[in-house]
Amino acid sequence: MANPKMTKLSHSIHIMLTGKGGVGKSTATSMLLEHMQNRFGELAKGYDTDTENKTLTQYRQLPVEEIDVLDDLGTDIDKSKFDNMISAVIEVPGVHVIDNGANTFRPMIAYLINEGTPQIAQEYGTPIYVHCVIAGGQIKDTVASFEMMAQAFQDTAIKFVLWINENAGDAILDDVPVLDHPKLRGYAHQIAGIVVIPKGDELARTKVRALIESRQTYNSYMTDPANNLAARCRIKRALGSVFEQLDAVDW
């Protein structure tokens, strides 16, 4: 019998949106796309719309298409360019993962709302999930970004997946663990799931940074004979649970 969750996911849109750079967005996006590739094979596809840092396209093991979405002045989204991508991901079956840059955070939200994208996707039976990184060290700014989006999309079928990046620092807001804070709990009905990138020891964080800087996927690192057993075990402890948490999301 087919798994209803996997059937629903087999044609879905995932947009990584955050108003701050340097919070682990591209790392989260690459792991999300890798997870979907593991689950759905060729049905999984990535789109790099980040106009400043084309990080996702640097992961050679992942199927990523670079998309230019800015107008000729480079100041706003060119609706015609974005229309082409949105039309394709809504109409063509697949698991579509879109990486958006911090500088087009607000224009992207405005486009989705003003063009009625959530409603169009719903009519086609294509769920949209917005993924948002909440990072220790930039906790107030990243929580504020999530609040802005939750309010903007509150009347739509869009659901959120929150990525809590503890590797970037303690996820504490007003002396309260961020997941217990009223600012997040008040939007619980809009949240499909939570993925925690755990804080490891200093050596583990060093290995994770090296993995990120090399633009290697988790799978490629774990199967690379150049990485010894101890290094692979540290990466597994630091990042291996991410894929299990993604399986547990209420898609």
Backbone as CSV, one residue per row, in Angstrom:
resi,resn,N_x,N_y,N_z,CA_x,CA_y,CA_z,C_x,C_y,C_z
1,MET,0.843,-1.196,0.000,0.000,0.000,0.000,0.878,1.245,0.000
2,ALA,0.533,2.212,-0.837,1.332,3.431,-0.945,1.269,4.232,0.346
3,ASN,2.370,4.841,0.696,2.439,5.706,1.872,1.834,7.061,1.502
4,PRO,0.707,7.465,2.137,0.050,8.733,1.769,0.972,9.937,1.894
5,LYS,1.841,9.928,2.913,2.766,11.044,3.098,3.732,11.150,1.918
6,MET,4.273,10.013,1.488,5.224,10.014,0.384,4.535,10.353,-0.932
7,THR,3.292,9.894,-1.098,2.538,10.229,-2.299,2.315,11.731,-2.382
8,LYS,1.963,12.345,-1.275,1.746,13.793,-1.234,3.041,14.540,-1.517
9,LEU,4.129,14.035,-0.954,5.428,14.693,-1.134,5.944,14.586,-2.565
10,SER,5.514,13.561,-3.294,6.068,13.315,-4.627,5.788,14.445,-5.607
11,HIS,4.838,15.302,-5.301,4.653,16.541,-6.058,4.426,17.658,-5.056
12,SER,5.521,18.297,-4.675,5.478,19.327,-3.643,6.536,20.384,-3.917
13,ILE,6.327,21.553,-3.333,7.237,22.686,-3.503,7.790,23.070,-2.141
14,HIS,9.103,23.247,-2.075,9.776,23.609,-0.832,10.614,24.864,-1.096
15,ILE,10.323,25.936,-0.375,11.027,27.200,-0.583,11.774,27.562,0.688
16,MET,13.089,27.706,0.583,13.900,28.115,1.725,13.925,29.645,1.755
17,LEU,13.329,30.213,2.800,13.226,31.665,2.910,13.752,32.119,4.264
18,THR,14.664,33.059,4.242,15.128,33.676,5.481,15.636,35.069,5.167
19,GLY,15.394,35.983,6.089,15.777,37.370,5.863,17.204,37.684,6.261
20,LYS,17.936,36.698,6.754,19.312,36.913,7.192,20.254,35.964,6.467
21,GLY,21.420,36.494,6.091,22.456,35.654,5.509,23.350,35.078,6.593
22,GLY,24.093,34.035,6.251,25.047,33.467,7.188,24.438,32.725,8.356
23,VAL,23.232,32.172,8.172,22.569,31.465,9.272,22.516,29.955,9.044
24,GLY,23.085,29.489,7.927,23.057,28.068,7.619,21.984,27.686,6.615
25,LYS,21.473,28.677,5.890,20.386,28.444,4.933,20.793,27.472,3.834
26,SER,21.936,27.706,3.220,22.357,26.849,2.106,22.660,25.429,2.576
27,THR,23.186,25.305,3.785,23.433,23.973,4.347,22.115,23.233,4.538
28,ALA,21.135,23.926,5.109,19.821,23.317,5.301,19.199,22.943,3.961
29,THR,19.328,23.825,2.967,18.732,23.552,1.655,19.388,22.342,1.007
30,SER,20.705,22.256,1.088,21.408,21.128,0.469,21.010,19.812,1.131
31,MET,20.839,19.813,2.452,20.446,18.591,3.151,18.994,18.229,2.835
32,LEU,18.147,19.242,2.694,16.764,18.989,2.311,16.699,18.362,0.919
33,LEU,17.437,18.932,-0.022,17.436,18.405,-1.383,18.052,17.008,-1.422
34,GLU,19.128,16.796,-0.664,19.745,15.473,-0.615,18.762,14.439,-0.063
35,HIS,18.030,14.826,0.970,17.033,13.916,1.550,15.965,13.556,0.521
36,MET,15.476,14.557,-0.203,14.440,14.299,-1.200,14.987,13.466,-2.364
37,GLN,16.248,13.678,-2.701,16.885,12.869,-3.738,16.990,11.411,-3.272
38,ASN,17.327,11.207,-2.008,17.398,9.850,-1.464,16.045,9.158,-1.506
39,ARG,14.996,9.933,-1.265,13.650,9.355,-1.203,12.986,9.232,-2.575
40,PHE,13.240,10.183,-3.463,12.471,10.248,-4.712,13.323,10.198,-5.978
41,GLY,14.631,10.082,-5.822,15.498,9.935,-6.992,15.390,11.107,-7.951
42,GLU,15.146,10.816,-9.227,15.146,11.848,-10.267,13.974,12.815,-10.154
43,LEU,13.003,12.504,-9.327,11.880,13.428,-9.134,12.300,14.662,-8.339
44,ALA,13.407,14.568,-7.601,13.875,15.687,-6.791,14.733,16.630,-7.633
45,LYS,14.449,17.920,-7.523,15.217,18.905,-8.283,15.345,20.198,-7.484
46,GLY,16.525,20.813,-7.563,16.772,22.056,-6.865,16.842,23.233,-7.820
47,TYR,16.511,24.409,-7.285,16.558,25.650,-8.059,17.275,26.691,-7.198
48,ASP,18.357,27.234,-7.718,19.131,28.226,-6.970,18.773,29.614,-7.486
49,THR,17.973,30.351,-6.706,17.577,31.705,-7.093,18.305,32.770,-6.267
50,ASP,19.274,32.333,-5.460,20.048,33.274,-4.646,20.880,34.149,-5.571
51,THR,20.629,35.439,-5.562,21.284,36.341,-6.511,22.674,36.772,-6.064
52,GLU,23.044,36.508,-4.814,24.353,36.943,-4.310,25.311,35.784,-4.094
53,ASN,24.803,34.691,-3.531,25.660,33.542,-3.225,25.050,32.281,-3.817
54,LYS,25.529,31.889,-4.982,25.018,30.697,-5.665,25.648,29.448,-5.058
55,THR,25.344,29.200,-3.799,25.970,28.096,-3.089,25.408,26.751,-3.515
56,LEU,24.108,26.654,-3.659,23.495,25.354,-3.934,23.999,24.754,-5.240
57,THR,24.268,25.590,-6.229,24.750,25.079,-7.521,26.153,24.484,-7.411
58,GLN,26.856,24.761,-6.309,28.212,24.259,-6.143,28.244,22.817,-5.624
59,TYR,27.083,22.285,-5.241,27.011,20.890,-4.810,26.858,20.015,-6.049
60,ARG,27.975,19.453,-6.517,27.976,18.731,-7.779,27.133,17.453,-7.742
61,GLN,26.942,16.904,-6.544,26.180,15.649,-6.453,24.673,15.882,-6.460
62,LEU,24.247,17.142,-6.439,22.816,17.445,-6.374,22.309,18.010,-7.695
63,PRO,21.074,17.685,-8.069,20.492,18.188,-9.325,19.945,19.595,-9.144
64,VAL,20.738,20.590,-9.519,20.369,21.985,-9.261,20.428,22.804,-10.551
65,GLU,19.398,23.602,-10.751,19.351,24.519,-11.887,19.463,25.952,-11.369
66,GLU,20.362,26.717,-11.950,20.505,28.122,-11.565,19.430,28.947,-12.264
67,ILE,18.692,29.738,-11.487,17.591,30.540,-12.015,17.868,32.017,-11.742
68,ASP,17.858,32.828,-12.792,18.000,34.271,-12.655,16.604,34.871,-12.531
69,VAL,16.296,35.449,-11.371,14.939,35.954,-11.155,14.862,37.477,-11.052
70,LEU,16.012,38.161,-11.123,15.997,39.616,-10.961,15.751,40.338,-12.278
71,ASP,15.227,41.558,-12.166,15.028,42.391,-13.351,16.369,42.946,-13.821
72,ASP,16.358,43.701,-14.918,17.606,44.201,-15.503,18.363,45.132,-14.563
73,LEU,17.645,45.802,-13.657,18.300,46.700,-12.706,18.858,45.938,-11.502
74,GLY,18.440,44.685,-11.352,18.926,43.887,-10.236,18.357,44.289,-8.901
75,THR,17.187,44.935,-8.905,16.611,45.451,-7.662,15.309,44.767,-7.262
76,ASP,14.701,44.047,-8.173,13.412,43.426,-7.877,13.262,42.145,-8.689
77,ILE,12.300,41.322,-8.293,12.020,40.099,-9.025,11.383,40.427,-10.364
78,ASP,11.901,39.837,-11.418,11.291,39.940,-12.739,10.167,38.899,-12.774
79,LYS,8.936,39.378,-12.751,7.801,38.469,-12.614,7.741,37.447,-13.744
80,SER,8.114,37.879,-14.952,8.038,36.944,-16.075,9.005,35.781,-15.889
81,LYS,10.216,36.061,-15.345,11.193,35.005,-15.104,10.708,34.059,-14.007
82,PHE,10.159,34.647,-12.975,9.704,33.828,-11.865,8.449,33.056,-12.239
83,ASP,7.607,33.650,-13.076,6.407,32.953,-13.547,6.758,31.617,-14.190
84,ASN,7.822,31.610,-14.994,8.217,30.388,-15.701,8.559,29.274,-14.717
85,MET,9.329,29.610,-13.680,9.720,28.594,-12.715,8.521,28.125,-11.895
86,ILE,7.721,29.063,-11.405,6.577,28.713,-10.580,5.581,27.860,-11.359
87,SER,5.356,28.223,-12.613,4.431,27.432,-13.441,4.922,25.996,-13.574
88,ALA,6.238,25.859,-13.785,6.811,24.518,-13.962,6.693,23.692,-12.693
89,VAL,7.023,24.264,-11.544,7.025,23.462,-10.315,5.613,23.133,-9.843
90,ILE,4.637,23.944,-10.225,3.250,23.639,-9.862,2.675,22.560,-10.776
91,GLU,2.989,22.646,-12.064,2.361,21.750,-13.041,3.103,20.435,-13.250
92,VAL,4.423,20.448,-13.094,5.224,19.248,-13.391,5.466,18.447,-12.112
93,PRO,5.075,17.171,-12.085,5.290,16.361,-10.886,6.766,16.313,-10.497
94,GLY,7.017,16.362,-9.218,8.378,16.305,-8.705,8.451,16.951,-7.343
95,VAL,9.587,16.785,-6.697,9.850,17.430,-5.412,10.792,18.594,-5.699
96,HIS,10.257,19.797,-5.672,10.976,20.975,-6.119,11.468,21.783,-4.914
97,VAL,12.793,21.943,-4.811,13.411,22.648,-3.682,14.032,23.941,-4.197
98,ILE,13.530,25.074,-3.700,13.962,26.391,-4.177,14.764,27.092,-3.091
99,ASP,15.998,27.467,-3.425,16.849,28.210,-2.492,16.786,29.689,-2.857
100,ASN,16.298,30.503,-1.935,16.151,31.940,-2.178,17.121,32.720,-1.300
101,GLY,17.676,33.802,-1.829,18.646,34.599,-1.084,18.020,35.615,-0.155
102,ALA,18.812,36.061,0.823,18.309,37.029,1.797,17.927,38.359,1.141
103,ASN,18.628,38.736,0.050,18.342,40.031,-0.561,17.035,40.051,-1.351
104,THR,16.493,38.871,-1.673,15.189,38.828,-2.340,14.129,38.206,-1.427
105,PHE,14.385,38.253,-0.126,13.450,37.709,0.862,12.090,38.405,0.783
106,ARG,12.079,39.710,0.906,10.808,40.452,0.862,10.171,40.428,-0.526
107,PRO,10.946,40.636,-1.612,10.332,40.528,-2.944,9.704,39.160,-3.212
108,MET,10.316,38.099,-2.717,9.768,36.764,-2.919,8.427,36.610,-2.207
109,ILE,8.362,37.063,-0.963,7.105,36.993,-0.217,6.026,37.799,-0.923
110,ALA,6.390,39.018,-1.373,5.427,39.880,-2.066,4.920,39.211,-3.335
111,TYR,5.821,38.570,-4.073,5.419,37.885,-5.304,4.418,36.774,-4.989
112,LEU,4.747,35.929,-4.032,3.890,34.793,-3.708,2.492,35.246,-3.288
113,ILE,2.445,36.311,-2.492,1.155,36.819,-2.019,0.396,37.514,-3.137
114,ASN,1.047,38.450,-3.814,0.366,39.270,-4.817,-0.096,38.466,-6.029
115,GLU,0.642,37.418,-6.378,0.283,36.611,-7.547,-0.630,35.436,-7.196
116,GLY,-0.970,35.325,-5.910,-1.871,34.243,-5.512,-1.288,32.855,-5.690
117,THR,0.038,32.744,-5.578,0.696,31.456,-5.809,0.208,30.345,-4.889
118,PRO,0.027,30.593,-3.578,-0.462,29.497,-2.713,-1.827,28.967,-3.152
119,GLN,-2.715,29.854,-3.584,-4.047,29.439,-4.010,-3.978,28.637,-5.312
120,ILE,-3.132,29.086,-6.249,-2.982,28.370,-7.518,-2.427,26.969,-7.266
121,ALA,-1.397,26.885,-6.422,-0.801,25.582,-6.106,-1.822,24.665,-5.449
122,GLN,-2.640,25.226,-4.570,-3.659,24.427,-3.881,-4.675,23.873,-4.882
123,GLU,-5.041,24.684,-5.868,-5.989,24.233,-6.897,-5.428,23.044,-7.683
124,TYR,-4.104,23.018,-7.849,-3.461,21.923,-8.576,-3.080,20.763,-7.651
125,GLY,-3.393,20.901,-6.367,-3.064,19.832,-5.430,-1.587,19.732,-5.119
126,THR,-0.875,20.856,-5.248,0.572,20.882,-5.013,0.864,21.646,-3.721
127,PRO,1.196,20.960,-2.641,1.447,21.662,-1.377,2.746,22.465,-1.417
128,ILE,2.731,23.603,-0.737,3.928,24.442,-0.606,4.361,24.446,0.853
129,TYR,5.649,24.181,1.058,6.249,24.256,2.382,7.330,25.323,2.359
130,VAL,7.263,26.240,3.304,8.309,27.250,3.446,9.224,26.808,4.582
131,HIS,10.510,26.704,4.265,11.508,26.297,5.245,12.234,27.551,5.743
132,CYS,12.357,27.664,7.035,12.930,28.872,7.648,13.968,28.475,8.683
133,VAL,15.151,29.064,8.576,16.221,28.776,9.537,16.142,29.754,10.704
134,ILE,16.128,29.218,11.908,16.228,30.030,13.127,17.563,29.669,13.765
135,ALA,18.458,30.640,13.784,19.847,30.346,14.139,20.251,30.958,15.468
136,GLY,20.871,30.126,16.299,21.496,30.654,17.492,22.571,31.655,17.091
137,GLY,22.664,32.736,17.837,23.610,33.798,17.480,22.932,34.923,16.728
138,GLN,21.880,34.594,15.985,21.068,35.608,15.308,19.592,35.313,15.580
139,ILE,19.331,34.937,16.808,18.020,34.401,17.164,16.898,35.417,16.991
140,LYS,17.110,36.668,17.423,16.038,37.656,17.335,15.683,37.965,15.889
141,ASP,16.701,38.140,15.061,16.454,38.476,13.663,15.793,37.333,12.910
142,THR,16.240,36.102,13.177,15.672,34.972,12.438,14.258,34.638,12.925
143,VAL,13.987,34.817,14.195,12.618,34.633,14.691,11.708,35.708,14.097
144,ALA,12.217,36.937,14.006,11.424,38.022,13.414,11.092,37.726,11.946
145,SER,12.038,37.132,11.224,11.781,36.745,9.827,10.657,35.719,9.750
146,PHE,10.704,34.742,10.652,9.644,33.731,10.661,8.292,34.364,10.992
147,GLU,8.256,35.229,12.003,6.998,35.870,12.379,6.400,36.646,11.208
148,MET,7.253,37.346,10.487,6.786,38.113,9.336,6.134,37.191,8.306
149,MET,6.777,36.069,8.020,6.233,35.137,7.036,4.961,34.466,7.543
150,ALA,4.950,34.074,8.815,3.771,33.412,9.368,2.551,34.318,9.272
151,GLN,2.755,35.600,9.509,1.649,36.550,9.394,1.261,36.768,7.936
152,ALA,2.247,36.833,7.047,1.966,37.071,5.626,1.193,35.914,5.007
153,PHE,1.488,34.687,5.436,0.877,33.509,4.831,-0.217,32.878,5.688
154,GLN,-0.689,33.599,6.699,-1.617,32.991,7.658,-2.954,32.571,7.031
155,ASP,-3.338,33.222,5.945,-4.614,32.882,5.307,-4.442,31.952,4.109
156,THR,-3.303,31.281,4.030,-3.032,30.358,2.929,-2.827,28.949,3.476
157,ALA,-2.671,27.997,2.552,-2.440,26.604,2.957,-0.961,26.305,3.188
158,ILE,-0.102,27.313,3.037,1.334,27.106,3.227,1.632,26.667,4.666
159,LYS,2.492,25.653,4.776,2.965,25.193,6.074,4.468,25.449,6.183
160,PHE,4.937,25.593,7.411,6.349,25.895,7.657,7.088,24.693,8.233
161,VAL,8.347,24.601,7.849,9.284,23.691,8.498,10.396,24.561,9.072
162,LEU,10.556,24.523,10.381,11.571,25.346,11.042,12.852,24.540,11.232
163,TRP,13.958,25.136,10.833,15.275,24.542,11.032,15.952,25.310,12.168
164,ILE,16.131,24.660,13.284,16.768,25.294,14.442,18.257,24.969,14.392
165,ASN,19.055,25.961,14.057,20.495,25.745,13.886,21.226,26.026,15.190
166,GLU,21.341,24.999,16.016,22.062,25.136,17.278,23.568,25.147,17.057
167,ASN,23.988,24.684,15.893,25.415,24.694,15.575,25.945,26.119,15.454
168,ALA,25.033,27.075,15.227,25.419,28.488,15.108,25.368,29.205,16.446
169,GLY,24.941,28.515,17.485,24.849,29.130,18.807,23.630,28.623,19.550
170,ASP,23.512,28.991,20.814,22.391,28.534,21.632,21.086,29.149,21.136
171,ALA,20.079,28.296,20.945,18.779,28.752,20.449,17.917,29.201,21.627
172,ILE,18.295,30.326,22.205,17.623,30.869,23.386,17.134,32.276,23.067
173,LEU,15.864,32.543,23.382,15.289,33.876,23.174,14.656,34.340,24.474
174,ASP,15.100,35.487,24.966,14.588,36.031,26.238,14.728,35.014,27.366
175,ASP,15.875,34.326,27.385,16.188,33.334,28.412,15.281,32.105,28.366
176,VAL,14.612,31.916,27.243,13.699,30.777,27.075,14.131,29.997,25.837
177,PRO,14.179,28.659,25.899,14.455,27.883,24.677,13.479,28.316,23.574
178,VAL,14.001,28.598,22.403,13.183,29.237,21.378,11.952,28.418,21.024
179,LEU,12.039,27.090,21.073,10.875,26.262,20.736,9.762,26.378,21.768
180,ASP,10.097,26.845,22.977,9.084,27.034,24.026,8.604,28.474,24.109
181,HIS,9.166,29.341,23.299,8.836,30.776,23.383,7.466,31.050,22.758
182,PRO,6.684,31.934,23.363,5.361,32.284,22.810,5.400,32.771,21.362
183,LYS,6.526,33.383,20.954,6.621,33.875,19.584,6.523,32.748,18.566
184,LEU,6.953,31.544,18.953,6.828,30.390,18.067,5.566,29.584,18.364
185,ARG,5.269,29.408,19.633,4.121,28.580,20.013,2.817,29.156,19.472
186,GLY,2.773,30.475,19.298,1.562,31.107,18.790,1.257,30.768,17.344
187,TYR,2.256,30.231,16.638,2.071,29.869,15.224,2.126,28.355,15.011
188,ALA,1.905,27.593,16.088,2.058,26.138,16.024,1.181,25.513,14.942
189,HIS,-0.002,26.073,14.708,-0.919,25.491,13.721,-0.419,25.638,12.291
190,GLN,0.580,26.512,12.085,1.136,26.713,10.754,2.433,25.922,10.535
191,ILE,2.911,25.251,11.573,4.198,24.562,11.518,3.988,23.068,11.296
192,ALA,4.534,22.554,10.184,4.412,21.131,9.865,5.466,20.299,10.583
193,GLY,6.597,20.905,10.881,7.650,20.150,11.534,8.830,21.007,11.918
194,ILE,9.701,20.431,12.720,10.894,21.121,13.214,12.099,20.206,13.021
195,VAL,13.163,20.768,12.492,14.414,20.045,12.295,15.500,20.770,13.079
196,VAL,16.142,20.064,13.972,17.203,20.667,14.793,18.558,20.210,14.275
197,ILE,19.399,21.181,13.928,20.800,20.892,13.623,21.549,21.026,14.940
198,PRO,21.932,19.915,15.567,22.426,19.965,16.943,23.816,20.592,17.068
199,LYS,24.054,21.101,18.250,25.356,21.698,18.561,26.296,20.592,19.030
200,GLY,27.368,20.382,18.287,28.349,19.381,18.690,29.512,20.023,19.425
201,ASP,30.512,19.207,19.720,31.705,19.766,20.355,32.532,20.512,19.299
202,GLU,33.621,21.124,19.729,34.388,21.977,18.820,34.956,21.198,17.644
203,LEU,35.415,19.978,17.897,35.964,19.181,16.807,34.869,18.826,15.798
204,ALA,33.686,18.483,16.302,32.575,18.168,15.409,32.193,19.383,14.577
205,ARG,32.168,20.562,15.210,31.824,21.794,14.474,32.870,22.095,13.404
206,THR,34.138,21.775,13.717,35.196,21.976,12.731,34.980,21.061,11.526
207,LYS,34.610,19.817,11.781,34.345,18.867,10.695,33.138,19.300,9.863
208,VAL,32.115,19.817,10.523,30.920,20.286,9.803,31.272,21.481,8.932
209,ARG,32.079,22.405,9.470,32.495,23.570,8.665,33.277,23.132,7.437
210,ALA,34.163,22.142,7.626,34.953,21.643,6.497,34.051,20.994,5.450
211,LEU,33.054,20.260,5.904,32.093,19.639,4.995,31.350,20.702,4.190
212,ILE,30.910,21.747,4.873,30.168,22.830,4.210,31.050,23.550,3.197
213,GLU,32.268,23.860,3.601,33.163,24.612,2.720,33.577,23.808,1.498
214,SER,33.602,22.481,1.617,33.985,21.628,0.484,32.815,21.392,-0.468
215,ARG,31.607,21.818,-0.057,30.391,21.615,-0.856,30.172,20.128,-1.151
216,GLN,30.464,19.305,-0.149,30.171,17.883,-0.245,28.834,17.606,0.393
217,THR,28.081,16.686,-0.195,26.858,16.253,0.456,27.209,15.305,1.598
218,TYR,26.245,15.069,2.461,26.437,14.144,3.574,26.807,12.753,3.052
219,ASN,26.043,12.267,2.067,26.303,10.916,1.537,27.686,10.801,0.914
220,SER,28.092,11.820,0.160,29.399,11.744,-0.491,30.522,11.772,0.537
221,TYR,30.340,12.536,1.615,31.349,12.575,2.676,31.455,11.218,3.360
222,MET,30.296,10.625,3.628,30.280,9.365,4.377,30.831,8.204,3.561
223,THR,30.845,8.328,2.253,31.362,7.235,1.405,32.727,7.557,0.812
224,ASP,33.295,8.687,1.182,34.606,9.095,0.667,35.708,8.392,1.476
225,PRO,36.514,7.549,0.845,37.548,6.818,1.580,38.622,7.733,2.176
226,ALA,38.668,8.983,1.718,39.651,9.924,2.271,39.290,10.350,3.685
227,ASN,38.039,10.134,4.097,37.601,10.507,5.444,37.638,9.274,6.345
228,ASN,38.407,9.368,7.426,38.559,8.200,8.286,37.309,7.937,9.127
229,LEU,37.293,6.825,9.795,36.120,6.393,10.549,35.722,7.414,11.607
230,ALA,36.700,7.946,12.340,36.394,8.897,13.406,35.715,10.143,12.851
231,ALA,36.231,10.644,11.716,35.639,11.834,11.099,34.215,11.550,10.642
232,ARG,34.003,10.372,10.044,32.656,10.020,9.569,31.683,9.893,10.743
233,CYS,32.148,9.338,11.844,31.288,9.189,13.023,30.898,10.550,13.599
234,ARG,31.832,11.495,13.582,31.506,12.834,14.096,30.470,13.519,13.209
235,ILE,30.634,13.397,11.900,29.661,13.988,10.984,28.300,13.313,11.150
236,LYS,28.304,12.012,11.347,27.040,11.296,11.531,26.332,11.756,12.790
237,ARG,27.089,11.926,13.882,26.471,12.403,15.123,25.952,13.830,14.967
238,ALA,26.686,14.638,14.197,26.316,16.046,14.057,25.133,16.255,13.114
239,LEU,25.070,15.464,12.036,24.085,15.745,10.988,23.158,14.580,10.647
240,GLY,23.519,13.374,11.055,22.736,12.206,10.649,21.280,12.263,11.075
241,SER,21.007,12.881,12.220,19.627,12.925,12.714,18.732,13.833,11.879
242,VAL,19.334,14.718,11.083,18.542,15.650,10.274,17.610,14.880,9.344
243,PHE,18.097,13.822,8.715,17.289,13.072,7.761,16.140,12.337,8.471
244,GLU,16.407,11.831,9.675,15.353,11.187,10.448,14.279,12.198,10.830
245,GLN,14.703,13.406,11.184,13.743,14.450,11.544,12.901,14.878,10.346
246,LEU,13.506,14.896,9.157,12.747,15.243,7.961,11.698,14.181,7.665
247,ASP,12.003,12.920,7.912,11.022,11.854,7.718,9.848,12.014,8.681
248,ALA,10.103,12.639,9.840,9.058,12.766,10.875,8.171,13.983,10.677
249,VAL,8.508,14.865,9.724,7.694,16.062,9.472,6.304,15.644,9.006
250,ASP,5.298,16.385,9.435,3.910,16.103,9.051,3.631,16.708,7.688
251,TRP,4.188,16.097,6.647,4.032,16.633,5.301,2.567,16.554,4.860
